[in-house]
Amino acid sequence: MSILDEDKIDIISINNEVANLYICDHLEWTGNEDEDNKHALLLQSKIETYINAYETGYLFKIQPETKGKKVVFIIISKYCLNTKGIWFVSQARKWLQASKFSEIRLTFEWSDYREYNL
């Protein structure tokens, strides 16, 4: 699954008292305004899918072990954030904190995967 599968939860992992829901983002923040806006809209749609799964109880139906756990949405990205990406993640966090979903945390992780020919 990936950010392009807007209606799917990519990965769920459970660690102790935390249910981690991963959003797998393989798209680059290019600096092109149109492309970065589309990227942000894809992330927004994906986050909304995750919120809907949480709010409706669908998350607990497909993964019963998540019930009663703290929920963290983790955007794991192949590429680092540019200014637009930083702004988007910051706004999404603020929105979650101010909403009825304030118990949900949103984090971002970036892994610089490079292939080396040794």
Secondary structure, 3 states (H helix, E strand, C coil): CCCCCCCCCCEEEEECCEEEEEEEECCCCCCCHHHHHHHHHHHHHHHHHHHHHHHHCHHHHHCHHHCCCEEEEEEEECCCCCHHHHHHHHHHHHHHHHCCCCCCEEEEEECCCCCCCC
